[in-house]
Amino acid sequence: MSTVSAVLVCREVQAVLDASPLFDLRSLSVEEESPGCLAIRGMVGSFYHKQLAQEAVRAVAKQLDYRVVNYVEVMDSLIN
């Protein structure tokens, strides 16, 4: 996949996270880790939010034949 299309895929997936009503998800980033593989990075306050982020990204990535690697960290101190 070309660099231009990889950038577009990352933008599309990032837009999904940015549109989330959950602040934790809006603070995450997505990048192409390798051809056909997207990496989610950042910190959230719960394992539930980590899972929500992964599933939101996976829903778009699957349609575009990308796989997802979830490097999101859960930080207890972020829980209100």
C-alpha positions in Angstrom: 0.0 0.0 0.0 1.4 3.4 -0.9 2.3 6.0 1.7 -0.5 8.3 0.5 -3.2 5.7 1.0 -1.7 4.8 4.4 -1.9 8.4 5.5 -5.6 8.5 4.3 -6.4 5.3 6.2 -4.8 6.8 9.4 -6.7 10.0 9.0 -10.0 8.1 8.6 -9.4 6.0 11.6 -8.2 8.9 13.7 -11.4 10.8 12.8 -13.4 8.0 14.3 -11.5 8.3 17.6 -11.7 12.1 17.5 -15.5 12.0 17.1 -15.9 9.8 20.2 -17.9 11.3 23.0 -15.3 9.8 25.4 -12.4 12.1 26.0 -10.0 9.1 26.6 -10.6 8.0 23.0 -10.1 11.4 21.6 -6.6 11.6 23.1 -5.4 8.5 21.4 -3.3 8.4 18.2 -3.2 6.0 15.3 -0.3 5.4 12.9 0.7 2.8 10.4 3.2 0.5 12.2 3.9 -1.6 9.1 2.2 -2.1 5.8 -1.4 -3.3 6.5 -1.0 -2.8 10.3 -2.3 0.1 12.4 -1.1 0.9 15.9 -3.2 2.7 18.5 -1.1 4.5 21.1 -1.9 6.7 24.2 -3.3 6.4 27.7 -6.8 5.8 28.9 -8.4 5.5 32.4 -9.9 2.0 32.1 -9.6 -1.3 30.3 -13.1 -0.8 29.0 -12.0 2.4 27.2 -9.0 0.6 25.8 -11.3 -2.1 24.4 -13.7 0.5 23.0 -10.9 2.2 21.2 -9.7 -1.0 19.7 -13.1 -2.0 18.5 -13.8 1.4 17.0 -10.5 1.3 15.1 -11.0 -2.3 14.1 -14.4 -1.6 12.6 -12.8 0.8 10.1 -9.5 -1.1 9.7 -11.2 -4.4 8.9 -13.1 -2.8 5.9 -9.7 -1.6 4.6 -7.9 -4.9 5.1 -5.7 -3.6 8.0 -5.1 -5.3 11.2 -4.8 -3.4 14.5 -2.2 -3.5 17.3 -3.3 -2.0 20.6 -0.5 -0.3 22.5 -2.9 1.8 24.6 -1.9 2.0 28.3 -4.4 2.0 31.2 -3.5 4.4 33.9 -5.4 4.1 37.1 -4.7 7.7 38.0 -6.8 8.8 35.0 -10.0 7.3 36.6 -12.2 10.1 38.0 
